[in-house]
Amino acid sequence: MEWRGIEVAPDRTHHLRDGRPLYEQRFDDVLAFHAPGLAAVRAHDEAWHIDASGSPAYARTFSRTFGFYEERAAVEAGDGWHHILADGSGLYRQRHAWCGNYQGGRCVVRHSDGSYAHVDRSGQPAYAERWRYAGDYRDGVAVVQGADGLSTHVNAAGSLLHGRWFLDLDVFHKGLARARDDDGWTHVDRAGRPAYERRFAMVEPFYNGQARVERSDGGLDVIDERGRTLGELRSGLRSDFAELSRDLVGFWRTQAICAAVELNVLETLPADAAKVAYLCGLDGRRASRFLRALSELGLVRGEGGTWAVTERGGYLRRDHPLTLADAAVEYGRGLAKRWEALPALLRAEGPRAPADVFEEVASDPARVAGHQRMLRSYARHDYGAVPAALALRGDETVIDAGGGVGVLAELLARRYPRLRVVLLERPEVIRLLALADDVAERIMPRHADLFRPWAVTADAVVLSRVLHDWEDDAAGRILRNARATLGPGGRLFAVEMLAETGAAGGLCDLHLLAVTGGKERTAEQFAKLFEDNGFRFKETRRLPALPSLIVGEAT
């Protein structure tokens, strides 16, 4: 019986031809007919496929069935997901945690470990690689996501099409693909190159040479393939004047958050304003105004006169494992003052770099403790993927230079049970160490000045967010000391945020200039820094968190 032209009824319980029921039976759910003329149906927790007469296409039933694509249908059974042919027989023996639909001779599958890959028309792996996520093929190209959360394109053999990675990515349409980098959305060609310089909050695929886009101010435009505006569909919802005014008073947020921490407001919640005022020693009327401001920042919420801490605000509690309370005070007090010298630093007037912030912190024991708690939270948040990314044998001696209170050292020791870690730090930081019992015996703390010889040898050196604090000359001295601890072939791992193309990270770079005199660097700049100071630059490895891993080898 001819199946083309058959439609799904509005209530999805049966099919229609010319508006009339195709058969008498009713199901819990039905899908559309696909070649070779079969439709997926479900009733009473069982699923199968029917032909155009409403009769079962085969004798088997499954937990779920889906449409046929390229004469193969995904099904879920008690032993897992797989694909079947039109007669209900299995296309292959293996089972998956999930299956997609065939497109272009390839199909996405998810394995039991959560990784994604593609299989060929026989159900066999199309390539060896596994991905954090993978999409359907279109015109021989698919989007895949790496372990670091970035996406790229691969061809039918699973090889990288252009080797460029993006925060988000789509398949190609009319020769261009939607892509999002640190600066926003754009369109890229098959070489992964942006078609134009502009960036947007949203872009649609091109249709006959034009695409609808949303600007950063909320306005809608139509652009051509060179990024030129052809017309405005909606004026901006926010003005540049208003946005700039908001940026000008960014210190309002910093100071309000800092005050909330210094006054211990968040530790008193949940409570009404009167109780907060009493416990924190505030004026009663002003306490209500302050809580309202914290609510605008998303740190607290009020209901029925009672204020409570939001999940976001919880990071400012001192007992939170990732507390940012100390960061709020550092940014609101000591570090904020250093930004006042930025104009002079930019003009290169006076000292080339600000006074040593680490010496300044060291002069105040309370600030040392707070500063290290701040760095500990950032390390706990960002360094979880670092040990695996190092890909060590596991029996080496590794120097964690400038390793703070040992967050990364502990992560390394747990990842590699036979690893020995030498933690080099300033004396005032070493005094704060409280290493976990399960790894303490394999972590050896040593007082050290990273600019003087380290008097220790190792197989590898890790510098986590150390080099960015210094200009090239000072960073070079640290690297030469690292080189002296290693034999030829010894490895160097720098954990840093790479300064990529575009504006992203520019403010962080200015912060380093104002506070430490350091800078963020590109991969090329790290390569030169390594090669000028005794190391061969090997590669960069992206991590799921903000930093990347820059790898060198002792020459």
ROTORDO-683991 format. One record per residue (C-alpha): residue in one letter; chain; x, y, z. Coordinates in Angstrom, 3 decimals. Each point is the difference from the previous one (the first is absolute). Layout:
<sites>
("A","A",(X,Y,Z));
...
</sites>
This chain:
<sites>
("M","A",(0.000,0.000,0.000));
("E","A",(1.309,3.464,-0.866));
("W","A",(1.266,1.738,3.149));
("R","A",(0.936,3.392,-1.372));
("G","A",(-2.489,2.699,0.924));
("I","A",(-0.971,-1.697,3.269));
("E","A",(-0.106,2.459,2.921));
("V","A",(0.085,-0.294,3.787));
("A","A",(-3.361,0.845,1.622));
("P","A",(-0.015,3.103,2.249));
("D","A",(-0.406,-2.129,3.151));
("R","A",(2.876,-2.276,-1.151));
("T","A",(-1.992,-3.215,0.562));
("H","A",(-0.322,-1.065,-3.644));
("H","A",(0.705,0.991,-3.614));
("L","A",(-2.132,1.799,-2.588));
("R","A",(-0.284,-0.033,-3.777));
("D","A",(-1.910,2.907,-1.497));
("G","A",(-1.202,0.834,3.513));
("R","A",(-1.506,-3.451,0.624));
("P","A",(1.289,-2.689,2.409));
("L","A",(2.228,-2.499,-1.775));
("Y","A",(-1.038,-2.854,2.330));
("E","A",(-2.289,-0.596,3.009));
("Q","A",(2.636,-0.705,2.657));
("R","A",(1.210,2.721,2.378));
("F","A",(3.475,0.242,1.571));
("D","A",(1.515,1.982,2.864));
("D","A",(2.298,1.758,-2.474));
("V","A",(0.954,-0.199,-3.666));
("L","A",(2.768,1.505,-2.131));
("A","A",(0.040,0.867,-3.695));
("F","A",(0.466,-2.562,-2.779));
("H","A",(3.492,-0.292,-1.467));
("A","A",(1.445,-2.109,-2.806));
("P","A",(-0.439,-2.906,-0.457));
("G","A",(-3.576,0.888,1.042));
("L","A",(0.026,-0.720,3.719));
("A","A",(-0.949,2.106,3.032));
("A","A",(0.992,-0.338,3.666));
("V","A",(-2.867,-0.519,2.479));
("R","A",(-0.303,-0.538,3.734));
("A","A",(-2.728,-1.569,2.164));
("H","A",(-0.027,-1.365,3.552));
("D","A",(3.776,0.396,0.545));
("E","A",(0.810,-1.873,-3.204));
("A","A",(1.168,1.456,-3.307));
("W","A",(0.334,-1.298,-3.560));
("H","A",(-0.486,1.100,-3.616));
("I","A",(-3.132,-0.281,-2.123));
("D","A",(-0.589,0.058,-3.740));
("A","A",(-2.519,2.207,-1.815));
("S","A",(-2.855,-2.383,0.864));
("G","A",(0.709,0.351,3.733));
("S","A",(1.341,-3.561,0.246));
("P","A",(3.239,-0.847,1.865));
("A","A",(2.992,-0.107,-2.359));
("Y","A",(1.604,-2.800,2.044));
("A","A",(-0.689,-2.120,3.093));
("R","A",(2.406,1.611,2.483));
("T","A",(-0.715,2.890,2.405));
("F","A",(2.331,2.441,1.701));
("S","A",(-0.071,2.598,2.792));
("R","A",(0.202,2.859,-2.532));
("T","A",(0.197,0.233,-3.776));
("F","A",(0.859,2.893,-2.300));
("G","A",(-0.264,0.786,-3.681));
("F","A",(1.922,-1.703,-2.789));
("Y","A",(2.854,2.027,-1.485));
("E","A",(2.037,-1.494,-2.812));
("E","A",(-2.074,-3.177,0.580));
("R","A",(1.201,-0.322,3.600));
("A","A",(-1.952,0.834,3.165));
("A","A",(1.269,0.645,3.525));
("V","A",(-1.697,-2.077,2.701));
("E","A",(0.345,-0.384,3.752));
("A","A",(-0.307,-3.421,1.585));
("G","A",(0.717,-1.464,3.405));
("D","A",(3.637,-0.645,-0.918));
("G","A",(0.654,3.461,-1.448));
("W","A",(-0.345,2.026,-3.200));
("H","A",(0.753,-1.189,-3.522));
("H","A",(-1.305,0.172,-3.577));
("I","A",(-2.323,-2.338,-1.829));
("L","A",(-0.876,-0.644,-3.633));
("A","A",(-3.507,0.041,-1.468));
("D","A",(-0.636,-3.651,0.932));
("G","A",(0.810,0.697,3.671));
("S","A",(3.361,-1.752,-0.077));
("G","A",(2.979,1.637,1.688));
("L","A",(2.534,1.818,-2.162));
("Y","A",(2.820,-1.012,2.382));
("R","A",(0.540,-1.758,3.329));
("Q","A",(1.490,2.733,2.153));
("R","A",(-2.199,2.158,2.241));
("H","A",(0.339,3.681,0.868));
("A","A",(-1.187,2.361,2.714));
("W","A",(-1.787,1.993,-2.737));
("C","A",(-0.212,0.203,-3.794));
("G","A",(-0.794,2.784,-2.439));
("N","A",(-1.258,-0.277,-3.567));
("Y","A",(2.041,-0.759,-3.100));
("Q","A",(1.003,3.000,-2.109));
("G","A",(2.463,-0.248,-2.881));
("G","A",(0.985,-3.570,0.795));
("R","A",(0.957,0.871,3.596));
("C","A",(-1.861,-0.091,3.314));
("V","A",(0.773,1.446,3.423));
("V","A",(0.102,-2.417,2.948));
("R","A",(0.690,0.500,3.699));
("H","A",(2.051,-2.644,1.782));
("S","A",(-0.520,-1.255,3.532));
("D","A",(2.798,2.261,1.264));
("G","A",(-1.857,3.069,-1.288));
("S","A",(2.280,0.634,-2.990));
("Y","A",(-1.336,0.556,-3.525));
("A","A",(1.150,-1.278,-3.382));
("H","A",(-1.331,-0.840,-3.465));
("V","A",(-0.667,-3.432,-1.507));
("D","A",(-0.134,-0.893,-3.688));
("R","A",(-2.868,-1.578,-1.940));
("S","A",(0.780,-3.436,1.436));
("G","A",(0.102,1.326,3.555));
("Q","A",(3.769,-0.230,0.337));
("P","A",(2.115,2.901,1.365));
("A","A",(0.700,2.517,-2.753));
("Y","A",(3.252,1.049,1.744));
("A","A",(1.860,-0.621,3.276));
("E","A",(-0.512,3.357,1.734));
("R","A",(-2.670,0.574,2.645));
("W","A",(-1.476,3.374,0.793));
("R","A",(-1.770,1.763,2.842));
("Y","A",(-2.842,0.593,-2.463));
("A","A",(-0.600,-0.466,-3.714));
("G","A",(-2.674,1.123,-2.449));
("D","A",(-1.413,-1.288,-3.270));
("Y","A",(1.923,0.105,-3.262));
("R","A",(-1.089,2.408,-2.708));
("D","A",(1.731,0.028,-3.377));
("G","A",(2.788,-2.151,1.430));
("V","A",(0.758,2.246,3.009));
("A","A",(-1.072,-0.301,3.656));
("V","A",(0.498,2.094,3.137));
("V","A",(1.813,-1.669,2.901));
("Q","A",(0.814,1.270,3.484));
("G","A",(3.309,-0.744,1.718));
("A","A",(0.642,-0.722,3.661));
("D","A",(0.691,3.699,0.586));
("G","A",(-3.527,0.930,-1.091));
("L","A",(1.103,1.619,-3.289));
("S","A",(-1.410,-1.093,-3.359));
("T","A",(1.418,-0.529,-3.477));
("H","A",(-0.879,-1.665,-3.321));
("V","A",(1.033,-3.490,-1.112));
("N","A",(-0.306,-1.689,-3.393));
("A","A",(-1.530,-3.402,-0.716));
("A","A",(3.237,-1.734,1.054));
("G","A",(-0.055,1.779,3.359));
("S","A",(2.988,2.227,-0.833));
("L","A",(0.015,3.672,0.953));
("L","A",(-1.254,2.108,-2.880));
("H","A",(1.836,3.211,0.905));
("G","A",(1.309,-0.437,3.560));
("R","A",(-1.658,3.157,1.332));
("W","A",(-2.009,-0.253,3.213));
("F","A",(-3.002,2.034,1.110));
("L","A",(-2.207,0.454,3.070));
("D","A",(-2.980,-1.104,-2.103));
("L","A",(-0.336,-1.097,-3.583));
("D","A",(-2.496,-1.129,-2.632));
("V","A",(0.233,-2.019,-3.215));
("F","A",(0.497,1.759,-3.316));
("H","A",(-2.891,1.560,-1.860));
("K","A",(0.635,1.599,-3.380));
("G","A",(3.742,-0.268,0.633));
("L","A",(-0.006,1.807,3.366));
("A","A",(-0.523,-1.233,3.570));
("R","A",(-1.198,1.880,3.057));
("A","A",(2.835,0.220,2.547));
("R","A",(0.482,1.614,3.386));
("D","A",(3.383,1.106,1.307));
("D","A",(0.964,2.011,3.084));
("D","A",(-1.342,3.187,-1.570));
("G","A",(-3.378,-1.295,-1.211));
("W","A",(-1.709,-1.641,-2.969));
("T","A",(1.223,0.164,-3.595));
("H","A",(0.029,-2.177,-3.147));
("V","A",(3.052,-2.000,-1.051));
("D","A",(1.034,-1.600,-3.288));
("R","A",(1.205,-3.578,-0.494));
("A","A",(3.503,1.066,1.030));
("G","A",(-1.436,1.172,3.345));
("R","A",(0.678,3.654,-0.814));
("P","A",(-2.548,2.676,0.947));
("A","A",(-1.792,1.398,-3.054));
("Y","A",(0.089,3.501,1.529));
("E","A",(1.429,1.820,3.039));
("R","A",(-3.239,0.897,1.814));
("R","A",(-1.433,-2.085,2.864));
("F","A",(-3.625,-0.351,1.056));
("A","A",(-2.115,-1.292,2.888));
("M","A",(-1.739,-2.388,-2.441));
("V","A",(0.220,-0.895,-3.685));
("E","A",(-2.231,-2.087,-2.261));
("P","A",(1.233,-2.010,-3.000));
("F","A",(0.289,1.856,-3.294));
("Y","A",(-2.939,-0.243,-2.379));
("N","A",(0.602,1.198,-3.559));
("G","A",(2.886,2.175,1.084));
("Q","A",(-1.484,1.588,3.113));
("A","A",(-0.414,-0.906,3.671));
("R","A",(-1.902,1.385,2.964));
("V","A",(2.211,0.932,2.968));
("E","A",(-0.461,1.466,3.462));
("R","A",(2.377,2.760,1.046));
("S","A",(1.462,0.269,3.502));
("D","A",(-2.488,2.800,0.755));
("G","A",(-2.958,-2.279,-0.772));
("G","A",(-0.686,1.504,-3.425));
("L","A",(-0.681,-2.236,-3.014));
("D","A",(1.711,0.471,-3.374));
("V","A",(0.203,-1.755,-3.333));
("I","A",(3.594,-0.361,-1.217));
("D","A",(1.683,-1.246,-3.167));
("E","A",(2.799,-2.570,-0.148));
("R","A",(2.621,2.714,0.577));
("G","A",(-1.680,1.087,3.235));
("R","A",(-1.418,3.215,-1.433));
("T","A",(-3.401,1.147,1.271));
("L","A",(-2.706,-0.181,-2.656));
("G","A",(-2.774,1.240,2.267));
("E","A",(-1.139,0.368,3.589));
("L","A",(-2.928,-2.144,1.168));
("R","A",(-0.101,1.271,3.570));
("S","A",(1.727,2.901,1.692));
("G","A",(2.227,-0.661,2.993));
("L","A",(-1.628,-0.885,3.315));
("R","A",(3.003,1.435,1.820));
("S","A",(1.985,3.085,-0.930));
("D","A",(3.777,0.301,-0.069));
("F","A",(-0.432,2.964,2.348));
("A","A",(-1.837,-2.145,2.562));
("E","A",(2.434,-2.894,-0.348));
("L","A",(3.003,2.278,0.426));
("S","A",(-1.629,1.675,3.002));
("R","A",(-0.468,-3.444,1.533));
("D","A",(3.681,-0.793,-0.532));
("L","A",(1.015,3.318,1.554));
("V","A",(-1.640,-0.970,3.279));
("G","A",(1.320,-3.534,0.077));
("F","A",(1.783,0.909,3.224));
("W","A",(-3.434,0.273,1.633));
("R","A",(-0.306,-3.776,-0.295));
("T","A",(3.519,-0.681,1.220));
("Q","A",(-0.404,2.234,3.046));
("A","A",(-3.483,-1.302,0.866));
("I","A",(1.231,-3.599,-0.144));
("C","A",(3.093,0.867,2.027));
("A","A",(-2.157,1.716,2.643));
("A","A",(-2.322,-3.022,0.198));
("V","A",(2.993,-2.199,0.816));
("E","A",(1.625,2.415,2.449));
("L","A",(-3.309,0.473,1.857));
("N","A",(-0.728,-3.776,0.089));
("V","A",(-3.461,0.634,-1.451));
("L","A",(-0.284,-3.274,-1.905));
("E","A",(0.923,-2.063,3.059));
("T","A",(-3.112,1.333,1.819));
("L","A",(-2.514,-1.149,-2.621));
("P","A",(-2.757,-1.122,-0.133));
("A","A",(-1.334,2.874,2.086));
("D","A",(-2.096,3.124,-0.273));
("A","A",(1.619,3.417,-0.398));
("A","A",(-0.383,0.840,3.687));
("K","A",(1.875,-3.114,1.066));
("V","A",(2.731,0.617,-2.592));
("A","A",(0.368,3.557,1.311));
("Y","A",(0.256,-1.228,3.616));
("L","A",(2.496,-2.801,-0.709));
("C","A",(2.197,2.116,-2.275));
("G","A",(-0.212,3.258,1.901));
("L","A",(-1.727,1.908,-2.812));
("D","A",(-2.531,2.808,-0.048));
("G","A",(-3.395,-1.705,-0.387));
("R","A",(-1.264,2.117,-2.902));
("R","A",(3.286,-0.192,-1.862));
("A","A",(0.173,-3.778,0.440));
("S","A",(-3.175,-0.334,-2.105));
("R","A",(1.508,2.183,-2.707));
("F","A",(3.194,-2.054,0.009));
("L","A",(-1.870,-3.326,-0.293));
("R","A",(-1.981,1.402,-2.923));
("A","A",(3.254,0.881,-1.762));
("L","A",(1.407,-3.486,0.652));
("S","A",(-3.211,-1.409,-1.476));
("E","A",(0.587,1.982,-3.196));
("L","A",(3.405,-1.699,-0.190));
("G","A",(-1.656,-3.413,0.334));
("L","A",(1.719,-0.742,3.317));
("V","A",(-3.113,-0.096,2.207));
("R","A",(-3.749,-0.284,-0.532));
("G","A",(-2.826,1.305,2.133));
("E","A",(-3.396,-1.601,0.564));
("G","A",(-2.560,0.891,2.645));
("G","A",(2.447,2.269,1.792));
("T","A",(2.661,-2.726,0.323));
("W","A",(3.264,0.188,-1.894));
("A","A",(1.931,-3.122,-1.086));
("V","A",(3.306,-0.610,-1.779));
("T","A",(-0.204,-1.087,-3.651));
("E","A",(2.243,-2.714,-1.447));
("R","A",(2.090,2.756,-1.562));
("G","A",(0.266,1.865,3.292));
("G","A",(1.042,-3.198,1.773));
("Y","A",(3.467,0.342,-1.509));
("L","A",(0.500,3.026,2.263));
("R","A",(-0.491,-1.987,3.203));
("R","A",(3.300,-0.692,1.684));
("D","A",(-0.857,-3.676,0.565));
("H","A",(-0.677,-0.714,-3.694));
("P","A",(2.629,-2.406,-1.452));
("L","A",(0.436,2.421,-2.920));
("T","A",(-0.401,3.156,2.064));
("L","A",(0.572,3.297,-1.756));
("A","A",(-0.321,2.015,3.208));
("D","A",(3.723,0.682,0.096));
("A","A",(0.022,0.884,-3.680));
("A","A",(-2.723,2.577,0.652));
("V","A",(2.153,1.699,2.619));
("E","A",(3.172,-0.166,-2.104));
("Y","A",(-1.688,1.505,-3.054));
("G","A",(-1.917,2.540,2.040));
("R","A",(2.920,1.201,2.114));
("G","A",(3.710,-0.704,-0.634));
("L","A",(-0.087,-0.881,-3.691));
("A","A",(-2.454,2.770,-0.882));
("K","A",(2.526,2.637,1.077));
("R","A",(2.556,-1.296,-2.481));
("W","A",(-2.289,0.764,-2.929));
("E","A",(0.345,3.707,0.824));
("A","A",(3.535,-0.118,-1.448));
("L","A",(-1.157,-1.440,-3.341));
("P","A",(0.257,3.282,-1.976));
("A","A",(3.612,0.483,1.117));
("L","A",(0.842,-3.623,-0.832));
("L","A",(-1.531,0.366,-3.437));
("R","A",(2.059,3.156,-0.565));
("A","A",(3.075,-1.879,1.300));
("E","A",(0.604,2.809,2.494));
("G","A",(1.987,-0.839,3.083));
("P","A",(0.668,-3.677,0.845));
("R","A",(-0.509,-2.431,-2.851));
("A","A",(-2.069,-2.251,2.258));
("P","A",(-1.938,0.537,3.241));
("A","A",(1.558,-0.818,3.339));
("D","A",(0.158,-3.720,0.772));
("V","A",(-3.526,-0.929,1.111));
("F","A",(1.215,-3.280,1.481));
("E","A",(2.351,1.847,2.360));
("E","A",(-2.844,2.344,0.909));
("V","A",(-2.280,-2.928,0.836));
("A","A",(2.767,-1.761,1.941));
("S","A",(0.271,2.931,2.414));
("D","A",(-3.487,-0.685,1.391));
("P","A",(-0.598,-3.557,1.341));
("A","A",(-3.788,0.408,-0.149));
("R","A",(0.188,1.074,-3.617));
("V","A",(2.322,-2.900,-0.839));
("A","A",(-2.624,-2.418,1.310));
("G","A",(-2.834,1.726,-1.869));
("H","A",(1.992,0.280,-3.231));
("Q","A",(0.834,-3.706,0.087));
("R","A",(-3.611,-0.950,0.732));
("M","A",(-0.966,2.001,-3.078));
("L","A",(2.585,-1.795,-2.154));
("R","A",(-1.054,-3.345,1.507));
("S","A",(-3.596,0.522,-1.180));
("Y","A",(1.091,0.882,-3.523));
("A","A",(2.297,-3.033,-0.060));
("R","A",(-2.747,-2.330,1.219));
("H","A",(-2.317,1.346,-2.685));
("D","A",(2.450,-0.042,-2.918));
("Y","A",(2.571,-2.748,0.553));
("G","A",(-2.108,-3.171,0.123));
("A","A",(0.913,-1.011,-3.566));
("V","A",(3.698,0.908,0.253));
("P","A",(1.404,-3.282,1.431));
("A","A",(-1.475,-2.163,-2.760));
("A","A",(1.075,2.521,-2.654));
("L","A",(3.641,-0.315,1.132));
("A","A",(-0.065,-3.670,-1.111));
("L","A",(2.842,-0.991,2.360));
("R","A",(1.337,-3.535,0.397));
("G","A",(-0.813,0.296,3.683));
("D","A",(3.345,-0.827,1.605));
("E","A",(1.740,3.350,-0.552));
("T","A",(1.137,2.748,2.313));
("V","A",(-1.871,3.180,-0.894));
("I","A",(0.690,3.524,1.220));
("D","A",(-3.101,2.097,0.612));
("A","A",(1.675,3.415,-0.028));
("G","A",(-1.999,2.784,1.612));
("G","A",(-2.660,-2.571,0.874));
("G","A",(-1.717,1.995,2.761));
("V","A",(-1.618,-2.066,2.739));
("G","A",(0.269,-3.218,-1.990));
("V","A",(-3.314,-0.404,-1.863));
("L","A",(1.656,-1.120,-3.236));
("A","A",(2.633,-2.039,1.863));
("E","A",(-2.742,-1.984,1.728));
("L","A",(-1.876,-0.510,-3.278));
("L","A",(3.189,-1.296,-1.631));
("A","A",(0.790,-2.348,2.884));
("R","A",(-3.512,-1.474,-0.092));
("R","A",(0.029,-0.455,-3.773));
("Y","A",(3.418,-1.715,0.065));
("P","A",(0.413,-2.127,3.182));
("R","A",(3.786,-0.461,-0.526));
("L","A",(0.746,3.625,-0.871));
("R","A",(2.250,2.159,2.198));
("V","A",(-0.779,3.724,0.053));
("V","A",(2.418,2.681,1.194));
("L","A",(-2.015,3.105,0.906));
("L","A",(2.077,3.191,-0.245));
("E","A",(-1.475,3.078,1.686));
("R","A",(0.793,3.069,2.073));
("P","A",(0.506,-0.625,3.771));
("E","A",(-3.168,1.846,1.034));
("V","A",(-2.046,-2.229,-2.317));
("I","A",(1.692,-3.237,1.088));
("R","A",(-1.079,0.807,3.569));
("L","A",(-3.637,-0.166,-1.110));
("L","A",(0.229,-3.500,-1.468));
("A","A",(-2.450,-2.602,1.301));
("L","A",(0.453,-2.861,-2.436));
("A","A",(-2.490,-2.859,-0.044));
("D","A",(1.135,-3.116,1.857));
("D","A",(-0.442,-2.319,-3.001));
("V","A",(2.633,1.824,-2.084));
("A","A",(2.100,1.975,2.498));
("E","A",(2.871,-2.498,0.079));
("R","A",(0.586,0.378,-3.753));
("I","A",(-0.062,3.812,-0.031));
("M","A",(3.243,1.664,1.124));
("P","A",(-0.367,3.728,0.805));
("R","A",(3.131,2.126,-0.465));
("H","A",(0.606,3.688,0.713));
("A","A",(1.026,1.612,-3.252));
("D","A",(0.534,3.247,-1.842));
("L","A",(-0.844,-0.833,-3.606));
("F","A",(2.597,2.537,-1.184));
("R","A",(2.860,-1.781,1.803));
("P","A",(1.313,-3.528,-0.747));
("W","A",(-2.457,-2.604,1.241));
("A","A",(2.562,-2.571,1.244));
("V","A",(-2.159,-2.968,-1.006));
("T","A",(-0.245,-2.331,-3.003));
("A","A",(-3.079,-1.450,-1.649));
("D","A",(-1.433,-1.639,-3.095));
("A","A",(-2.551,2.742,-0.640));
("V","A",(-0.891,3.516,1.133));
("V","A",(-3.497,1.444,0.270));
("L","A",(-0.489,3.776,0.059));
("S","A",(-3.677,0.666,0.630));
("R","A",(-0.923,3.636,-0.589));
("V","A",(3.506,1.130,0.875));
("L","A",(1.493,1.301,-3.245));
("H","A",(-2.859,2.399,-0.707));
("D","A",(0.928,1.980,3.119));
("W","A",(3.287,1.103,-1.537));
("E","A",(1.437,1.814,-3.006));
("D","A",(2.172,-2.026,-2.372));
("D","A",(3.330,0.689,1.728));
("A","A",(-1.255,-1.134,3.414));
("A","A",(-1.949,-2.920,-1.459));
("G","A",(3.167,-1.033,-1.827));
("R","A",(1.922,-0.136,3.287));
("I","A",(-2.642,-2.355,1.432));
("L","A",(0.173,-2.184,-3.096));
("R","A",(3.798,-0.209,0.140));
("N","A",(-0.220,-1.139,3.618));
("A","A",(-2.572,-2.586,-1.066));
("R","A",(2.332,-1.158,-2.781));
("A","A",(2.849,-0.449,2.473));
("T","A",(-2.072,-2.538,1.961));
("L","A",(-0.633,-2.176,-3.077));
("G","A",(2.083,-2.265,-2.143));
("P","A",(-0.279,0.051,-3.811));
("G","A",(-3.523,-1.012,-0.954));
("G","A",(-1.420,1.087,3.350));
("R","A",(-3.472,1.438,-0.366));
("L","A",(-1.371,3.422,0.799));
("F","A",(-3.733,0.599,0.448));
("A","A",(-1.323,3.548,0.256));
("V","A",(-3.663,0.374,0.972));
("E","A",(-1.125,3.350,-1.398));
("M","A",(-2.876,1.778,-1.701));
("L","A",(1.029,0.514,-3.616));
("A","A",(-0.530,3.410,-1.567));
("E","A",(-1.811,-0.987,-3.167));
("T","A",(-1.010,2.151,-2.938));
("G","A",(-2.783,2.444,0.810));
("A","A",(-0.712,2.061,3.096));
("A","A",(-0.758,-2.773,2.522));
("G","A",(2.400,0.122,2.953));
("G","A",(1.039,3.586,-0.653));
("L","A",(-1.159,1.266,3.399));
("C","A",(1.754,-2.850,1.786));
("D","A",(3.165,0.969,-1.850));
("L","A",(-0.394,3.608,1.214));
("H","A",(-0.549,-1.287,3.534));
("L","A",(3.364,-1.751,-0.139));
("L","A",(1.662,3.152,-1.296));
("A","A",(-1.457,2.053,2.848));
("V","A",(0.456,-2.513,2.827));
("T","A",(3.108,-2.099,-0.743));
("G","A",(1.557,1.540,-3.103));
("G","A",(-0.575,-3.273,-1.855));
("K","A",(-2.056,-0.852,-3.070));
("E","A",(-2.044,-2.674,-1.733));
("R","A",(1.780,-1.592,-2.962));
("T","A",(-0.907,-1.665,-3.261));
("A","A",(1.161,-3.522,-0.800));
("E","A",(2.596,1.511,-2.343));
("Q","A",(1.317,2.260,2.767));
("F","A",(0.273,-2.959,2.370));
("A","A",(1.861,-1.937,-2.693));
("K","A",(2.580,2.783,-0.341));
("L","A",(0.285,0.385,3.791));
("F","A",(0.644,-3.738,0.339));
("E","A",(2.506,-0.171,-2.835));
("D","A",(1.923,3.033,1.281));
("N","A",(0.454,-1.643,3.391));
("G","A",(1.009,-3.596,-0.575));
("F","A",(-3.200,-1.722,-1.098));
("R","A",(-1.384,-1.290,-3.262));
("F","A",(-3.647,0.964,-0.413));
("K","A",(-2.022,-3.178,-0.599));
("E","A",(-3.727,0.779,-0.020));
("T","A",(-2.971,1.566,1.738));
("R","A",(-2.701,-2.176,1.500));
("R","A",(-3.394,1.546,0.626));
("L","A",(-1.753,-0.715,3.281));
("P","A",(-3.744,0.037,0.774));
("A","A",(0.583,2.938,2.376));
("L","A",(1.372,3.453,-0.798));
("P","A",(3.744,-0.759,-0.100));
("S","A",(1.894,-1.997,-2.611));
("L","A",(3.096,-2.168,0.363));
("I","A",(3.132,1.173,-1.797));
("V","A",(2.537,-2.811,-0.313));
("G","A",(3.769,0.343,-0.402));
("E","A",(2.973,-2.361,0.004));
("A","A",(3.442,0.724,1.407));
("T","A",(2.579,0.308,-2.786));
</sites>
